[in-house]
Amino acid sequence: MNKKSKKDVYILSGFLGSGKTSLLKQMIRMHKAAGKVPAVLMNELGNVSIDSSEVDQDLPLAELLDGCICCTIQDKLEAQLQELLWNEEFDTLLIETTGAAHPVEVVDAMMSPLFAEHLEFKGILTVVDAMQWVRRQELSPQVLQLYREQIRHAGVVLLNKVDLLKEMEQSTAVSELQGINKHARIIMTNYANISENVLEQISNFNQTEHDRVRIQHELSMQAIVYTFNGVIEQEAFENWMRALPSTVYRMKGYVPFSHEKYPMLFHYSFGMPVYLPEDMNMPKNLVIIGEGISKETISHDLKRLEQLKEV
Ligand SMILES: Nc1nc2c(ncn2[C@@H]2O[C@H](COP(=O)(O)OP(=O)(O)OP(=O)(O)O)[C@@H](O)[C@H]2O)c(=O)[nH]1
């Protein structure tokens, strides 16, 4: 593991051909200009990588081919991430997803409790092909639904290829996208050309701690990592879990219950918890993925459960 242990992670989402690789190139340029080293993880559906030749040779690069991060190749993703974290020197990880990926599933696949404490999830940037958006009625209902999901969970939405639209169409498209995600910053781009202050909207890129906390609260999607120091009562944990808002989509990790020798593997998906005993010690990390949730509140509440057990 290198000197800066927490790596900022951005997910680049968007339908096929929308401009994700163009955005990746812009983000690499921006990070380099700020003196940061970005690493790139590319996921493609085919078994040959086409886009990886677009990435500068000197950057750490991992490729996941022949399947989508969010469903078929989760294990490979874990292995690739671990390899990058342990063997490469970098500050930021840029993940380019396939056009078929659901963003919540990608965040879920990426935030493994085995190493989540080394990752700082910054947000999702979704690229929308402006012309395809105008003609979206030609898409199947399933593809249209995926489109909406990619927009709904983004911190920033790029309405890309605006050179192909008339001015009137541009403003209509912007308000339609804002209607789907009122928290996101919607920006019109050509060739995904964004300015540095767009990254400032979703990260602590050159920012004070105060600004970072304020902006994090406004983000659409968050992944929070809590590391337990002590043990907790299962009943108290379940009471806490039941009081969570419905915008917590997913939790997973190893929870140290007072009655168990080792932390238990815990999975929670849209309200349904599953517990599995472990027969060895695992990192006591709990990953919480959702929208409009506060890291401070969650950390405070879980710490209190640990303190309850101490007295
Ligand atoms: N006219 C126009 N073309 C663009 C713009 N941005 C990207 N393109 C073109 O659109 C095509 C797809 O761009 P990419 O950046 O490769 O998009 P992608 O989302 O990575 O594509 P896939 O990896 O195939 O999903 C390329 O031929 C780009 O040159 C734009 O703003 N205007």
The ligand as a Gaussian input file, in Angstrom:
#p B3LYP/6-31G(d) Opt

LIG

0 1
 N      -20.231000      15.168000     -32.576000
 C      -19.705000      14.782000     -31.423000
 N      -19.161000      13.540000     -31.322000
 C      -18.657000      13.168000     -30.143000
 C      -18.691000      14.009000     -28.994000
 N      -18.149000      13.344000     -27.940000
 C      -17.763000      12.134000     -28.393000
 N      -18.068000      12.012000     -29.716000
 C      -17.813000      10.845000     -30.570000
 O      -18.669000       9.805000     -30.128000
 C      -18.008000       8.560000     -30.235000
 C      -18.031000       7.826000     -28.902000
 O      -17.228000       8.547000     -27.968000
 P      -16.517000       7.800000     -26.754000
 O      -15.881000       8.831000     -25.895000
 O      -15.647000       6.704000     -27.274000
 O      -17.794000       7.171000     -26.055000
 P      -17.912000       5.914000     -25.062000
 O      -19.091000       6.173000     -24.211000
 O      -16.602000       5.680000     -24.379000
 O      -18.167000       4.750000     -26.092000
 P      -18.229000       3.147000     -25.754000
 O      -16.911000       2.825000     -25.089000
 O      -18.375000       2.559000     -27.121000
 O      -19.410000       2.935000     -24.900000
 C      -16.606000       8.846000     -30.743000
 O      -16.582000       8.661000     -32.129000
 C      -16.403000      10.301000     -30.395000
 O      -15.497000      10.951000     -31.272000
 C      -19.278000      15.321000     -29.143000
 O      -19.385000      16.119000     -28.218000
 N      -19.784000      15.625000     -30.365000

